[in-house]
C-alpha cells in the first residue's frame, strides 16, 4: 500500500521554527531502502494546495515502477526556501526537491546541492524562456526540469459584462469605455490587490506589456540597447497609475486575496493575474462564468505592437546531490519531462504544462496557453532581472505601490528600477 504523510499547518509552523533554531533538516525527510529492494523517494514542494493532486499523479508512477514509493511532502510556501536550504545541506533532505526558477535557482546551484542533468534528461524542443529557468547562469548546465508554465491574463466575469452590455474590448478605447461604464454602474472594473507588492509587476505586464513593446523591448533591454528609462517603458508604468481610478478604493490597502474575492463575488468585473490564479477563482465560485482576454495596446505602443501575453516557468524539480537513491531520483525527474506527467499537471493541478504538446481539457487553460503560444513574450523582470539584488520585480513592485500612493511618478519609479538593477545586471551576459 502506498505510504503517504500528511503534514498539518500547525506542524509545519513548528517545524519551520525548529529548523531556524537548530539549523538541521527534518529527521523524517530522507529516502530509504526497503525489504526486497523497494525504495522510497521523498519529494519536497511548496505547493501545499496541490498535495492531493500530486499524490494522484505519483500513484500513476508507482504503478509502472515496481518497488518505488513516492513520499510527497509539501511545506508552507513562505517557509520553504529556508527549509529546503537546510534539508539539502544535511543528510535527511529530499531526493527530489521542487526548486525555484531563474535567479532564485542560482543559490541552490552554487551550493552544489543539485545533480547536473545534461545527458540524463532530454528537453530539446522546449520553450527557451522555460528552459532558461532550469539552468545555471554561470555554467549553462541543466539542473532541473520545469513543471509548469505560467502566463499573465486578464480574467473577466462574463455575466457582469453581459448585464452591462459589454463585449470583449478589441481596442484601447473600447477597454477604457468598458471601465467607465462599469464604474458608473457601481462595479469595480479592475480588482487589484496592491497591498501585496509582488503582484504589481504582474499587473503591469497584464495592463501594459504591449505599451513597452513586449518581446522587442525584452531583446533591447537585455542586450543593452535600451534601459528602463526608455520612454516606452516609462509610459507603460504610467498606464498602471492612470488606471488607478478603476481599481478598488484605497487599493494599496487591498490584499490580493481580497481582490480575488471582489472578482469571484461579482463585485469586480476583471482581475489581472496569472494562469496560476485560475484554479483558485474557479474553486471560489464554481458557478461563475469566467472569460480571459488580452488587454489591447495603449495609445503610443511601439509600431507593430499588439496585445501580448507574458510567460515564465513557475518552478522545477531537481535531484539532490546527497540523495542515497540518485539513479531512481533521476528516473523520476526524467519522467517529469514526459507528456504523461505534463498531461496530468494540466488535468489534475490545472496548470499550463512546461512539456510541449500537452492538450487542455479546461477551455480557459487552453485559451491562455494559446494566447502565449501566439503572442508570447517573457515576463522579463522575472526571467532576466532576478539574478541579483535588488531584483527587478522587487523594485518595480514597491515602486508601483508608491506610485499608487501618490508618492512617486512613473519616471521616478522607472529610474529607480534602472539604477537598482544596474548594480548587478550586465547586458548581454
Helices and strands as residue ranges (DSSP letters): H 9-22, E 32-33, G 35-37, E 39-45, G 48-50, H 51-64, E 68-74, H 77-89, E 96-99, G 102-105, H 106-110, H 128-132, E 145-157, H 158-163, H 172-184, E 188-190, G 197-199, H 200-212, H 214-223, H 231-242, G 243-246, G 251-253, H 256-264, E 268-274, G 275-277, H 278-284, E 290-293, E 309-317, H 326-335, H 339-344, I 345-349, E 352-353, H 363-375, E 376-378, H 380-383, H 392-404, H 410-421
